[in-house]
Amino acid sequence: MLKESWKKILLGALLLTGLTMLLGSDSSDKKSDSLLAMPKAEAAAMPAYEQEYMKIVEGVCDYLTTGNTAGLPAQGLIGFEELEGHNDPGQGVSSVGYTLQDINNDKVPELIFGLIDYPEGKGYYGRDIYAVYTFVDGKIKFVDEGWARSNLQLLPNNMLLMRGNSSNTDYVLVLEDLLPNGNKRCVDMYFTRSKNGNAAVNGLDVYRNDVGRDDVAASQKTNMTADDFFDMGAEMAGDLSLIHISEPTR
């Protein structure tokens, strides 16, 4: 019953349309639609949110190209730092793309960074989101971020899905939407806890709430097994082969 309901709600591939503008370019790969290549006069005529987003794009590009942190925003950096740290200088920038996409229906798009370096091709854009920013009351507002142990994805219905873990027993699965005020709202949350210190898969309890905290006291214990939990997360992401959370150590 649970799996069938998720199929109806979240049916479709996990795609992030429009993630085609690459961060940076060289002389052999010119992109006239890149904010980075836009003349200053044209950039000044853009809406305020685009001008502010451009500053973040330039800062991230500079960081992934040179390691310079001066232009980085204050939040949403963990994924970029992991990417920069795992690559030779300048290599990480070719793995990141961005898009402006309105995911909270306030007529102002959000700035979304995501991984684009997939062997499968562009149909997999959006499978891994690095950072999301919105624009509220004339200011940039950080929304969320993803990294190796906290995989963030954008679903076809514009909800954000986060799957992560902090240990071999503590896993979390959160479905949220973005409100017009720039705050996230928890739609559903599941998380695991160990049964009497048992780290095996069959030794995990699964809890559920809609408050957005992995707090047992604020949650209801379910009848789900840990396998049910992991299967549901993969199904919500749209493809059982795209599991980014490893099983607990047996």
C-alpha positions in Angstrom: 0.0 0.0 0.0 2.7 2.4 0.9 4.8 1.7 -2.1 1.8 2.1 -4.4 0.9 5.4 -3.0 4.4 6.7 -3.6 4.3 5.5 -7.2 1.2 7.6 -7.8 2.5 10.7 -6.1 6.1 10.7 -7.4 5.8 8.9 -10.7 8.4 9.9 -13.2 12.1 10.1 -13.7 14.2 12.3 -11.4 15.0 15.1 -13.8 16.1 18.7 -13.4 15.2 20.4 -16.7 17.3 23.3 -17.8 20.5 22.3 -16.1 22.5 23.0 -19.3 24.4 26.1 -18.5 27.8 25.1 -17.4 29.9 26.9 -14.8 32.7 28.5 -16.8 33.9 27.9 -20.3 37.1 28.0 -22.3 37.8 29.3 -25.8 36.7 26.0 -27.4 33.4 26.0 -25.6 31.7 29.4 -25.7 28.2 29.8 -24.3 26.5 33.0 -25.1 23.7 32.3 -22.6 26.1 32.0 -19.7 25.7 34.7 -17.0 29.5 34.8 -16.7 29.9 35.9 -20.4 27.2 38.5 -20.3 28.1 42.2 -21.0 27.9 44.4 -17.9 25.3 46.6 -19.4 23.1 43.7 -20.2 23.7 42.2 -16.7 22.7 45.5 -15.1 19.3 45.3 -16.8 18.5 41.9 -15.4 16.0 41.5 -12.5 17.5 42.0 -9.1 17.3 38.2 -8.3 19.3 37.4 -11.4 22.0 39.9 -10.6 22.3 38.5 -7.1 22.3 34.9 -8.4 25.1 35.9 -10.9 27.3 36.8 -8.0 26.9 33.4 -6.4 27.5 31.6 -9.8 30.7 33.6 -10.3 31.9 32.9 -6.7 31.3 29.2 -7.1 33.0 29.1 -10.5 36.0 31.0 -9.1 36.3 28.6 -6.2 36.0 25.5 -8.3 38.5 26.9 -10.8 41.1 28.5 -8.5 40.2 27.6 -4.9 39.5 31.3 -4.1 36.9 31.4 -1.4 36.3 35.2 -1.4 33.2 35.1 -3.6 31.5 32.1 -2.0 28.1 32.5 -0.2 28.0 31.9 3.6 26.0 28.7 3.3 25.6 25.7 0.9 29.3 24.9 0.5 29.8 21.4 1.8 29.2 19.7 -1.6 31.4 22.2 -3.4 34.2 21.7 -0.8 34.0 18.0 -1.3 34.1 18.3 -5.0 37.1 20.7 -5.0 38.9 18.6 -2.5 38.6 15.4 -4.5 39.8 16.9 -7.8 42.9 18.6 -9.1 42.6 22.4 -9.3 40.2 23.5 -11.9 38.7 20.1 -12.6 35.6 20.4 -10.4 34.1 23.2 -12.3 33.4 20.9 -15.3 31.2 18.7 -13.1 28.7 21.4 -12.0 25.8 23.1 -13.7 23.1 25.5 -12.6 19.6 26.4 -13.5 17.0 29.0 -12.5 13.8 27.2 -11.8 10.7 28.3 -9.8 10.0 25.4 -7.4 7.7 27.3 -4.9 5.4 29.0 -7.4 6.1 32.6 -6.3 7.0 33.7 -9.9 10.7 34.1 -8.9 13.0 31.2 -9.8 15.4 29.6 -7.4 19.1 29.1 -8.2 19.9 25.4 -8.2 23.4 23.9 -8.6 23.7 20.3 -9.5 26.1 17.6 -10.7 26.1 17.2 -14.5 29.1 14.9 -15.0 27.2 11.7 -15.5 28.2 8.9 -17.9 24.6 8.3 -18.7 24.1 11.8 -20.2 22.0 14.8 -19.6 18.8 12.8 -18.7 20.3 12.3 -15.3 20.7 16.0 -14.4 19.2 16.7 -11.0 20.0 13.4 -9.5 22.5 15.1 -7.2 21.9 18.7 -6.0 24.7 20.7 -4.4 22.9 23.8 -3.3 19.6 25.7 -3.6 19.1 29.4 -3.1 15.9 31.5 -3.3 15.3 35.3 -3.4 12.9 36.8 -0.8 12.3 40.4 0.1 15.2 41.6 -2.1 17.7 39.2 -0.5 19.3 35.8 -1.3 18.1 33.1 1.1 19.9 29.7 1.4 17.4 26.8 1.1 19.3 23.5 1.3 22.4 21.6 0.2 23.6 18.1 -0.6 26.8 16.3 -0.2 28.2 12.7 -0.1 26.3 11.6 3.1 23.3 13.8 2.5 22.0 13.3 -1.0 19.6 16.0 -2.1 17.4 15.6 -5.1 14.6 17.5 -6.9 11.5 15.5 -7.7 9.3 16.1 -10.7 6.7 17.7 -8.5 9.3 20.3 -7.3 9.6 18.7 -3.9 13.1 18.2 -2.3 14.1 14.7 -1.3 17.0 14.3 1.1 18.5 10.9 2.0 21.3 10.7 4.4 23.0 9.1 7.4 25.1 10.1 10.3 26.1 6.6 11.4 25.5 2.9 10.6 22.3 3.1 12.5 21.0 6.6 12.0 19.5 7.1 8.5 17.0 9.8 7.5 14.6 10.3 4.6 12.9 13.7 4.3 10.4 15.0 1.7 10.0 18.8 1.8 8.5 21.6 -0.3 9.6 25.2 -0.5 7.2 27.9 0.6 7.0 31.4 -0.9 8.7 32.9 2.1 11.7 30.8 1.4 11.2 28.4 4.3 11.1 24.6 3.8 8.0 22.7 5.0 8.3 19.0 6.0 5.8 16.9 4.1 7.0 13.6 5.4 10.1 12.3 7.3 11.3 8.8 8.1 14.4 7.9 10.2 15.9 4.8 11.8 17.2 4.1 15.3 19.0 1.1 16.7 17.2 -1.5 18.7 19.3 -1.9 21.9 22.5 -0.9 20.1 22.1 -3.5 17.3 23.7 -2.1 14.2 22.5 -4.9 11.9 19.8 -4.0 9.3 17.2 -6.1 11.1 18.1 -4.3 14.3 16.7 -0.9 13.2 13.4 0.6 14.0 11.8 3.0 11.6 10.0 6.2 12.8 7.8 8.7 11.0 6.8 12.3 11.5 5.9 15.6 9.7 7.8 17.9 12.0 11.2 17.5 10.2 13.2 16.4 13.2 14.7 13.0 13.8 13.3 13.0 17.3 11.8 9.8 18.6 9.6 11.6 21.1 8.0 13.6 18.3 7.5 10.7 16.0 5.5 7.5 15.6 7.2 4.1 15.4 6.1 2.3 12.2 5.9 -1.4 11.3 8.4 -0.9 8.5 11.6 -2.9 8.4 14.9 -1.3 7.5 14.7 -2.9 4.1 11.3 -1.3 3.6 12.9 2.0 4.5 15.7 1.7 2.0 13.5 0.4 -0.7 11.1 3.4 -0.2 13.9 5.9 -0.5 15.1 4.4 -3.8 11.5 4.3 -5.1 10.9 7.9 -4.2 14.0 8.8 -6.1 12.6 7.2 -9.2 15.0 4.4 -9.9 15.9 1.4 -7.7 19.4 1.4 -9.3 20.2 4.9 -8.0 20.8 4.2 -4.4 23.2 6.6 -2.8 22.8 5.4 0.8 24.8 2.2 1.6 23.3 -0.4 3.9 24.4 -0.4 7.5 27.4 -2.6 8.4 26.1 -6.1 9.1 
